[in-house]
Amino acid sequence: MQQDSAYIIKITPEAPIAAVTHGGRAKCLQRLVRLDIPVPRTVALSFDAVHDIAAGRRMPDMAALLAPFQSDRLLCVRPSSEDPDWGGPGAILNIGMNDALHAAFSAEIGEDAATRLYIRFVRAYAIHVDRLDPDMFEDHEDEGPDGLSQALTAYEQETEEPFPQDPAVQLAAVLQSMARAWEGTTARLLRQAKGAPADAGLGLVVQEMALGLGRGECGSGVIQLVSSATGRPKVTGRYLRQGQGRDALKKGAKSVFLERDDRGVSLEELAPEAFEKLKEYTLLMRQRLREEMQTEFTIVDGEVHVLDGVRVQRSSRAAVRIAVALAQDGIIPRPEALCRVEPRALTEMLHRQVDPEAPRDRIGQGIAASPGAAVGRIVFSAADAQAMASRGEACILVRRETAPEDIRGMHAAVAVITERGGITSHAAVIGRGLGLPCVVSVTGLRFELGRERLIAPDGRVLTAGEVITVDGTRGEILAGEVPLLETAQDEAFTALMAWADEYRDIGVRANADTPADAQIARSFNAQGIGLCRTEHMFFETGRLTVMREMIFADTGEDRRAALDRLLPMQRTDFIELFRIMQGLPVCIRLFDPPLHEFLPADRAGMRELAAALSLPLSDVTRRVAALTEYNPMLGLRGVRLGVTLPEIYEMQARAIFEATVAASREGAQVVPEIMIPLVSARREVELIKTRVDAVAAAVRNEKGRDFTYRLGVMVETPRAALRAGEIAPHAAFMSFGTNDLTQMTYGLSRDDAGRFMSTYVQQGVFPEDPFHMLDTDGVGELLQIGASRGRAARKDLVLSVCGEHGGNPESIAFCRDAGFDYVSCSPFRVPVAILAAAQLRIRAELQDSTLRIR
């Protein structure tokens, strides 16, 4: 064996072994050896060695490879990829078993145990090394001498040669098989799906086996000191007497408990000294390897042998608790603990989730638009949702696609599913804001809304009142009631978020439209509200009719009369937001949507409206038709309404300023931020600013109180980004609304793109759905142009992103690098954004320190 190189090398404390050359398993075993943990003799083959074997260029010197091992001992070969999560071919046990060793083991551990070993190896070798059909062993269930004879005969008949007896020949064949399996196309695709590079290397470790079979207390198992589900301290695992490898974890294995348990026999009772040793070794791994580890072990006549140590598998909530506990125990520093938690994993802790162990009867699949899970009865209208909620019953709102008038129903529902829509469609955005599970663009289920029913792929008919489960995290619709796991915002979560808040260096605000949203944002330590969409306030009960009266008004005087009735309602809304945020900034977007969204679209709704307004039905029909636009999202909306119907913005400005005076009397000084939507020209800003300033002066005179406010623009059009240098002198801030900016840059409807986006991504047209992941090349360049030109014209210009991209870690990285001041996202995404921002700073500082050292 080439002890003078790292090509093939025995694992010793001083051996030149690294995860990048020999894989994570080889490196971990070396660390265990350094800790004086009893690891069987092991030899590591490097990535280069395995690659040469797969390519047929070079085989190891088998005599030298076998030299470190005792000739009367069996071997196993295990994969050792750089990252254990990348997987690898399955381990092969009992290499070296032949007729001679069978006879020797029969005398040592008993003929039955020796025979089972031999049969197991023959089957594994035939199936995984020679790639023979597993069916050839189906009828050979006998594990006695006859079964062994049958297995050997079947092998010989299939291969036309006897089962190999030379351990060197067996080992060489195993190495070739595992090396070639790793290089195969299927294996490449599988590891790429796990985030590994296609050309990732594989090492192999050849280890002497401690059999776990014998006449004394023998067996194998695994042990860990925390729960994989919760991360709380708990001895878990299994032990199988007279077993090998990870047999104890196999379904149906007659394994025993580790700790004393009233339900049955435990290892602690069978071999108390071995049990204590295992706990000692596993705790030592935690302290010295700086990680919660699972120990794979074998016991031979009461003596412990540690075969491997692997990172404990963990749920999202367990990952948080484990990272925090390691930091609190002084094993790892806080920055490292923060970087050990995937930001998106926090989503699972903030919402209820479908129990991963529960059976799933999937009847529909769609885009996972808002995470979480809920169980409820089907309803097909907002009114039905409100009625069911008033009875205390959970309901799930089913719509073709949601519109602003559905917001009341969304508030009443526990989940929403739609036939159409994308990641930034109305249902998706509002669902995320409310923390409501939402699946859009559902396929499989047939929506027959006229008949108020859904048709499952297998023909089942689901009508109003039937129970379904919505999994917004995975984008699935499940039949019936499925068990759910509750949220897990415990002390570990609180500690992690407090640390993250200390390290982040970019602001994180929340998109919040209601007091409930603002309360959630405050609970997650958002630095304020970055986007308050005021139009959602007009859809509440008692306001919609008044809003419609304003729309039907023919003169500015009549519009003001209707808006005067809305003024106190808006003022109350803003006072409540200011109170909740306690002096933190609140950015209020002025009215944005086209007016037709407040009017009914069907005949029945128009009749109701005509009756409510005491108007002829024909007048209502004509008015609705007059407001209809071919492309309303590019029509009379946003600042264009403010210019053509100035009474709306004047009322909102007055409500904001009067609320500012009232809230400032009660608590911290309020400095509201007023944002003009859909700007594309400097003159638009000048016109609105003049009118808002006039309203501010009037309120100051009427109330006898001074106050300040900041006026800014929402950059949603490419032209606004390109002309930012002209607009910036008239704006204190620019907030980029990346939802609409992406829509306009691509010429894509964000509500309809979901129908074909998966095909585009699969065929490589787009690397990712641009409504889900910020397009840093195209849309990102517009952000950079707007930021640089805006700051050049006004150095103190505050820059932010308030589209849904603001909650994506990748988008936050872009904004941070581009010098933005803050991002704003849905309230339930605030923790994700805070953690991502902290990790970006930590990694940047780590990289800087590395560069300085070099």
Protein Blocks (a to p, Z undefined) as FASTA:
>chain_A
ZZkbckbccddfklccdfklnojklmmmmmmmmnopacdddddddfklmmmmmnomaccd
fklmmmmpcfkbccddddddfblklgpadddehihiafklmmmmmmmnojklmmmmmmmm
mmmmmmmmnopafklmmmmmbfbfklmmmmmmmmmmmnopacdfbfklmmmmmmmmmmmm
mmpmklmmmmmmnopafklccddddddddehpajbdcddddddfbdfklopacdedddde
hiahjllmpghiacddfbdcfkbccfklmmmmlmmmmmmmmmmmmmmnopacddddddee
hiacdfbdcdddddfklmmmmmmmmmmnomacfklmmmmpcfklmmmmmpccddfkbccd
dfbdcddfbgcdddddddfbfklmmmmmmnopacddddfbdcfklmmmmmmpmbdcdfbd
cfkbmklmmmmmnopacdehiehiacdfknopaddfkopacdehiacdddfknopacehj
dddddddddfklmmmmmmmmmmpccdcddddfbfklmmmmmmnopabjfbdcfklmmmpg
hklmmmmmmmmpmbfklmmmmmmmmmmmmmmmmmmmmmmnnopacdddddfbdfklmpcf
bfklmmmmmmmnopafklmmmmmmmmpcfblmlmcghjllmmmmmmlmmmmmmmmmmmmm
mmmmmmccdddddddehiabfklmmmmmmmmmmmmmmmmmmnopacddddddddfbfklm
mmmmmmmmmpcbdcddfklmmmmmnopafklmmmmmmmmmmnomagbdfklpccfklmmm
mmmmmmmmmmmmomklccddfbfklmpmklmmmmmmnopabdcddfklmmmmmmmmmmmm
mmmmmmmmmmmmZZ
